[in-house]
Amino acid sequence: MVVSRKNPDFTASAERLSNSPVVLEKLQQLREIEAEVNKAEYVACRTPEYKQYEALKTQADIIRESVRATIDEHGGYQDIDRGIYGLKQLRRSYEYRPELVKEHLNPKVASLVLVESVDKKAVSGLIKGGIITPEQDASIKELVGTTSAMIIQFLGGDENAD
């Protein structure tokens, strides 16, 4: 039995998601050259065509950098149905502040998560268990930083999707 998974949706965490056709064009170029790279790599392991493989790999690296620059300039691209992604994902990190936990949670609940700092695993478990509500969660944490990660993937899907 084949289990199919839905392609991920990065809408909530994407930075400057614009689905620019310019980014899609670069992603398609990259997808094509990477398919050629994979074919060439298979052959190179068994034959003298290793120089061709190296040239294709270098070309793919150049196009990958071009895709990154294009995403920076035009914004990200996401096609969930086709599994094509070229975007910068915003990654947020939060820190729970003991004083906010004490202020916004029932003292018994607060005592379950307060050590000398807030136990993030315990808070996560209480959120999953429904003991801490999403509203309470929002009130006891503060954003302390973000990082970006470039996601360029071809997961498959309906190639004919618009």
DRENRO-683070 format. One record per atom (N, C-alpha, C): residue number from 1; x, y, z. Coordinates in nm, 2 decimals. Last residue first. Layout:
// DRENRO-683070
NUM,X,Y,Z
...
// end
This chain:
// DRENRO-683070
162,-0.20,2.41,-1.24
162,-0.17,2.55,-1.28
162,-0.12,2.63,-1.17
161,-0.06,2.08,-1.28
161,-0.14,2.18,-1.20
161,-0.10,2.32,-1.24
160,0.09,1.89,-1.40
160,0.00,1.97,-1.49
160,-0.09,2.07,-1.41
159,0.22,1.76,-1.21
159,0.30,1.84,-1.30
159,0.21,1.93,-1.38
158,0.14,1.70,-0.89
158,0.07,1.71,-1.02
158,0.15,1.81,-1.11
157,0.44,1.59,-0.74
157,0.30,1.63,-0.74
157,0.25,1.64,-0.88
156,0.76,1.67,-0.61
156,0.67,1.60,-0.69
156,0.53,1.64,-0.67
155,0.94,1.82,-0.47
155,0.89,1.70,-0.41
155,0.80,1.62,-0.49
154,1.20,2.01,-0.48
154,1.11,1.95,-0.59
154,1.06,1.82,-0.53
153,1.31,2.30,-0.32
153,1.28,2.16,-0.32
153,1.19,2.13,-0.44
152,1.47,2.52,-0.13
152,1.45,2.50,-0.28
152,1.44,2.35,-0.29
151,1.47,2.75,0.11
151,1.42,2.62,0.08
151,1.40,2.61,-0.07
150,1.68,2.92,0.33
150,1.64,2.91,0.19
150,1.59,2.77,0.17
149,1.60,3.06,0.63
149,1.65,2.94,0.57
149,1.60,2.94,0.43
148,1.66,3.31,0.87
148,1.60,3.27,0.74
148,1.67,3.15,0.69
147,1.57,3.38,1.21
147,1.67,3.35,1.11
147,1.60,3.31,0.98
146,1.50,3.60,1.48
146,1.46,3.52,1.37
146,1.58,3.49,1.28
145,1.43,3.66,1.83
145,1.51,3.66,1.71
145,1.45,3.58,1.60
144,1.25,3.66,2.03
144,1.38,3.70,2.06
144,1.48,3.70,1.94
143,0.92,3.72,2.11
143,1.01,3.69,2.00
143,1.14,3.74,2.03
142,0.80,3.59,2.42
142,0.83,3.70,2.33
142,0.93,3.66,2.23
141,0.52,3.44,2.60
141,0.65,3.43,2.53
141,0.67,3.56,2.45
140,0.28,3.47,2.71
140,0.39,3.43,2.80
140,0.52,3.42,2.73
139,0.08,3.52,2.52
139,0.11,3.62,2.63
139,0.23,3.59,2.71
138,0.06,3.29,2.37
138,0.10,3.42,2.30
138,0.14,3.52,2.41
137,-0.04,3.11,2.56
137,0.09,3.09,2.50
137,0.15,3.22,2.44
136,-0.29,3.22,2.60
136,-0.19,3.22,2.71
136,-0.05,3.21,2.66
135,-0.40,3.16,2.35
135,-0.39,3.30,2.40
135,-0.29,3.32,2.51
134,-0.39,2.88,2.34
134,-0.31,2.96,2.25
134,-0.29,3.11,2.29
133,-0.37,2.76,2.69
133,-0.44,2.80,2.57
133,-0.35,2.88,2.47
132,-0.25,2.49,2.85
132,-0.22,2.63,2.82
132,-0.29,2.66,2.69
131,-0.38,2.25,2.83
131,-0.38,2.31,2.96
131,-0.34,2.46,2.95
130,-0.36,2.10,2.60
130,-0.47,2.20,2.61
130,-0.48,2.27,2.74
129,-0.15,1.95,2.54
129,-0.25,1.89,2.62
129,-0.37,1.98,2.65
128,0.01,2.13,2.40
128,-0.05,2.02,2.33
128,-0.16,1.95,2.41
127,0.07,2.29,2.62
127,0.00,2.35,2.51
127,-0.07,2.24,2.43
126,0.22,2.11,2.77
126,0.09,2.17,2.83
126,0.01,2.24,2.72
125,0.43,2.07,2.60
125,0.34,1.96,2.64
125,0.21,2.01,2.69
124,0.55,2.32,2.59
124,0.50,2.26,2.47
124,0.40,2.15,2.50
123,0.62,2.35,2.86
123,0.52,2.44,2.81
123,0.46,2.38,2.68
122,0.82,2.14,2.87
122,0.70,2.13,2.95
122,0.59,2.22,2.90
121,1.00,2.25,2.69
121,0.94,2.12,2.66
121,0.81,2.10,2.74
120,1.08,2.48,2.82
120,1.01,2.49,2.69
120,0.94,2.36,2.66
119,1.07,2.59,3.13
119,1.10,2.47,3.06
119,1.02,2.46,2.93
118,1.20,2.91,3.21
118,1.09,2.83,3.16
118,1.13,2.71,3.09
117,1.44,2.89,3.47
117,1.39,2.95,3.35
117,1.27,2.87,3.31
116,1.44,2.75,3.69
116,1.50,2.88,3.70
116,1.47,2.96,3.58
115,1.13,2.66,3.64
115,1.25,2.60,3.71
115,1.32,2.73,3.75
114,0.80,2.64,3.56
114,0.91,2.72,3.61
114,1.01,2.64,3.68
113,0.60,2.45,3.50
113,0.70,2.49,3.39
113,0.81,2.58,3.44
112,0.45,2.41,3.72
112,0.48,2.30,3.64
112,0.59,2.33,3.54
111,0.38,2.66,3.82
111,0.48,2.58,3.89
111,0.53,2.46,3.81
110,0.18,2.74,3.64
110,0.31,2.80,3.63
110,0.42,2.72,3.70
109,-0.03,2.59,3.74
109,0.02,2.56,3.61
109,0.16,2.62,3.59
108,-0.06,2.71,3.99
108,-0.03,2.57,3.98
108,0.03,2.53,3.85
107,-0.11,2.98,3.91
107,0.01,2.95,3.99
107,0.05,2.80,3.98
106,-0.21,3.03,3.58
106,-0.25,2.99,3.71
106,-0.13,2.95,3.79
105,-0.04,3.28,3.39
105,-0.08,3.15,3.42
105,-0.12,3.13,3.56
104,0.06,3.55,3.38
104,-0.05,3.51,3.30
104,-0.10,3.37,3.32
103,0.27,3.59,3.57
103,0.17,3.69,3.55
103,0.04,3.64,3.48
102,0.44,3.37,3.53
102,0.38,3.40,3.66
102,0.26,3.49,3.65
101,0.52,3.42,3.27
101,0.45,3.29,3.30
101,0.37,3.31,3.44
100,0.65,3.66,3.29
100,0.53,3.66,3.22
100,0.45,3.53,3.25
99,0.87,3.58,3.45
99,0.78,3.68,3.50
99,0.65,3.69,3.43
98,1.00,3.40,3.28
98,0.94,3.35,3.40
98,0.84,3.45,3.46
97,0.95,3.39,2.94
97,1.00,3.47,3.05
97,0.92,3.43,3.18
96,1.05,3.20,2.67
96,0.95,3.22,2.77
96,1.01,3.29,2.89
95,1.14,3.29,2.35
95,1.19,3.26,2.48
95,1.07,3.29,2.58
94,1.14,3.18,2.01
94,1.08,3.25,2.13
94,1.15,3.21,2.26
93,1.22,3.24,1.68
93,1.26,3.17,1.80
93,1.20,3.25,1.92
92,1.12,3.17,1.35
92,1.11,3.25,1.47
92,1.16,3.17,1.59
91,1.22,3.19,1.02
91,1.22,3.10,1.14
91,1.23,3.18,1.26
90,1.10,3.23,0.71
90,1.13,3.30,0.83
90,1.12,3.20,0.95
89,1.24,3.11,0.41
89,1.15,3.08,0.52
89,1.20,3.15,0.65
88,1.24,3.20,0.09
88,1.31,3.22,0.21
88,1.21,3.20,0.33
87,1.19,2.97,-0.18
87,1.15,3.08,-0.09
87,1.25,3.09,0.02
86,1.07,2.77,-0.39
86,1.19,2.86,-0.39
86,1.16,2.98,-0.31
85,0.92,2.47,-0.48
85,0.94,2.57,-0.37
85,1.07,2.64,-0.40
84,0.68,2.26,-0.60
84,0.79,2.34,-0.64
84,0.80,2.46,-0.54
83,0.46,2.08,-0.60
83,0.58,2.06,-0.51
83,0.70,2.14,-0.55
82,0.23,2.12,-0.73
82,0.34,2.07,-0.81
82,0.46,2.04,-0.72
81,0.07,2.22,-0.52
81,0.03,2.11,-0.60
81,0.14,2.04,-0.68
80,0.22,2.44,-0.43
80,0.20,2.33,-0.34
80,0.16,2.21,-0.42
79,0.45,2.65,-0.52
79,0.34,2.58,-0.59
79,0.32,2.45,-0.52
78,0.60,2.95,-0.45
78,0.55,2.82,-0.39
78,0.44,2.77,-0.48
77,0.87,3.17,-0.43
77,0.77,3.11,-0.51
77,0.73,2.98,-0.45
76,0.97,3.50,-0.29
76,0.97,3.35,-0.30
76,0.86,3.30,-0.40
75,1.12,3.79,-0.44
75,1.04,3.72,-0.35
75,1.03,3.57,-0.38
74,1.31,3.91,-0.61
74,1.17,3.91,-0.65
74,1.07,3.85,-0.55
73,1.56,3.91,-0.48
73,1.52,4.02,-0.55
73,1.37,4.03,-0.57
72,1.58,3.66,-0.35
72,1.61,3.78,-0.27
72,1.55,3.90,-0.34
71,1.53,3.50,-0.58
71,1.44,3.50,-0.47
71,1.46,3.62,-0.38
70,1.76,3.56,-0.72
70,1.63,3.59,-0.78
70,1.53,3.59,-0.67
69,1.96,3.45,-0.56
69,1.96,3.59,-0.58
69,1.83,3.64,-0.64
68,1.88,3.18,-0.57
68,1.88,3.24,-0.45
68,1.88,3.40,-0.46
67,1.92,3.13,-0.85
67,1.78,3.12,-0.79
67,1.78,3.19,-0.66
66,2.20,3.17,-0.86
66,2.11,3.26,-0.93
66,1.97,3.25,-0.88
65,2.27,2.94,-0.71
65,2.30,3.08,-0.66
65,2.22,3.18,-0.73
64,2.18,2.75,-0.90
64,2.12,2.75,-0.76
64,2.15,2.89,-0.70
63,2.34,2.80,-1.11
63,2.20,2.83,-1.13
63,2.14,2.84,-0.99
62,2.59,2.72,-1.00
62,2.57,2.86,-1.05
62,2.43,2.90,-1.06
61,2.53,2.45,-0.95
61,2.56,2.54,-0.84
61,2.55,2.69,-0.88
60,2.49,2.36,-1.22
60,2.38,2.36,-1.12
60,2.41,2.45,-1.00
59,2.75,2.39,-1.31
59,2.64,2.47,-1.37
59,2.52,2.48,-1.28
58,2.88,2.20,-1.15
58,2.92,2.34,-1.14
58,2.81,2.43,-1.20
57,2.75,1.98,-1.25
57,2.74,2.01,-1.11
57,2.77,2.16,-1.09
56,2.84,1.98,-1.52
56,2.70,2.00,-1.49
56,2.67,2.04,-1.34
55,3.11,1.94,-1.47
55,3.07,2.06,-1.54
55,2.92,2.08,-1.51
54,3.11,1.68,-1.35
54,3.16,1.80,-1.28
54,3.11,1.93,-1.34
53,3.00,1.53,-1.56
53,2.93,1.54,-1.44
53,2.98,1.66,-1.36
52,3.21,1.55,-1.74
52,3.08,1.61,-1.78
52,3.00,1.63,-1.65
51,3.41,1.42,-1.60
51,3.43,1.56,-1.63
51,3.30,1.63,-1.67
50,3.32,1.15,-1.60
50,3.32,1.23,-1.48
50,3.34,1.38,-1.50
49,3.31,0.96,-1.79
49,3.23,1.08,-1.81
49,3.23,1.17,-1.69
48,3.42,0.70,-1.78
48,3.51,0.82,-1.77
48,3.44,0.96,-1.79
47,3.20,0.52,-1.56
47,3.26,0.55,-1.68
47,3.35,0.67,-1.67
46,3.07,0.48,-1.31
46,3.11,0.36,-1.39
46,3.19,0.39,-1.51
45,3.01,0.72,-1.21
45,3.06,0.62,-1.11
45,3.11,0.50,-1.19
44,2.90,0.86,-1.41
44,3.03,0.89,-1.38
44,3.09,0.78,-1.28
43,2.63,0.78,-1.42
43,2.72,0.73,-1.52
43,2.87,0.75,-1.48
42,2.54,0.91,-1.19
42,2.52,0.77,-1.20
42,2.62,0.71,-1.30
41,2.59,1.17,-1.27
41,2.66,1.12,-1.15
41,2.65,0.96,-1.16
40,2.41,1.21,-1.48
40,2.56,1.21,-1.50
40,2.64,1.15,-1.39
39,2.17,1.21,-1.34
39,2.20,1.11,-1.45
39,2.35,1.10,-1.47
38,2.21,1.43,-1.18
38,2.18,1.30,-1.12
38,2.21,1.19,-1.22
37,2.23,1.64,-1.37
37,2.34,1.61,-1.27
37,2.33,1.47,-1.22
36,1.98,1.63,-1.48
36,2.09,1.60,-1.56
36,2.21,1.56,-1.48
35,1.84,1.72,-1.26
35,1.81,1.59,-1.32
35,1.92,1.54,-1.40
34,1.95,1.98,-1.24
34,1.98,1.88,-1.13
34,1.94,1.74,-1.18
33,1.85,2.10,-1.46
33,1.99,2.07,-1.46
33,2.03,1.97,-1.35
32,1.57,2.10,-1.39
32,1.62,2.04,-1.52
32,1.77,2.00,-1.51
31,1.57,2.26,-1.16
31,1.52,2.12,-1.16
31,1.57,2.04,-1.28
30,1.68,2.50,-1.26
30,1.75,2.43,-1.16
30,1.70,2.28,-1.16
29,1.47,2.58,-1.43
29,1.61,2.56,-1.48
29,1.69,2.47,-1.39
28,1.27,2.60,-1.24
28,1.26,2.50,-1.34
28,1.39,2.47,-1.41
27,1.37,2.82,-1.09
27,1.35,2.69,-1.02
27,1.34,2.58,-1.13
26,1.35,3.02,-1.28
26,1.48,2.98,-1.23
26,1.48,2.84,-1.16
25,1.07,3.03,-1.31
25,1.16,3.00,-1.43
25,1.30,2.95,-1.38
24,0.99,3.10,-1.05
24,0.95,2.97,-1.11
24,1.04,2.93,-1.22
23,1.10,3.36,-1.05
23,1.15,3.26,-0.96
23,1.12,3.12,-1.01
22,0.94,3.48,-1.24
22,1.08,3.48,-1.26
22,1.15,3.38,-1.17
21,0.68,3.46,-1.13
21,0.72,3.37,-1.25
21,0.87,3.37,-1.28
20,0.65,3.47,-0.78
20,0.70,3.54,-0.90
20,0.73,3.44,-1.01
19,0.53,3.42,-0.53
19,0.51,3.33,-0.65
19,0.54,3.40,-0.78
18,0.59,3.56,-0.30
18,0.52,3.63,-0.41
18,0.48,3.55,-0.53
17,0.68,3.58,0.02
17,0.63,3.49,-0.07
17,0.55,3.56,-0.18
16,0.85,3.71,0.23
16,0.83,3.77,0.09
16,0.78,3.67,-0.01
15,0.91,3.41,0.39
15,0.95,3.55,0.39
15,0.93,3.61,0.25
14,0.69,3.17,0.53
14,0.77,3.22,0.42
14,0.79,3.37,0.43
13,0.52,3.07,0.72
13,0.66,3.11,0.76
13,0.74,3.16,0.65
12,0.27,3.03,0.61
12,0.28,3.10,0.74
12,0.42,3.14,0.77
11,0.33,2.89,0.36
11,0.27,3.02,0.36
11,0.29,3.10,0.49
10,0.43,2.64,0.31
10,0.51,2.73,0.39
10,0.46,2.87,0.40
9,0.31,2.33,0.30
9,0.26,2.46,0.27
9,0.34,2.56,0.37
8,0.43,2.02,0.16
8,0.41,2.12,0.27
8,0.37,2.25,0.22
7,0.22,1.78,-0.01
7,0.33,1.86,-0.01
7,0.32,1.97,0.10
6,0.08,1.49,0.15
6,0.06,1.62,0.09
6,0.19,1.70,0.10
5,0.18,1.16,0.07
5,0.18,1.27,0.17
5,0.15,1.40,0.09
4,0.05,0.83,0.03
4,0.09,0.96,-0.03
4,0.08,1.07,0.08
3,0.15,0.51,0.06
3,0.09,0.62,0.13
3,0.14,0.75,0.07
2,0.07,0.21,-0.10
2,0.15,0.33,-0.11
2,0.07,0.44,-0.03
1,0.08,-0.12,0.00
1,0.00,0.00,0.00
1,0.09,0.12,0.00
// end
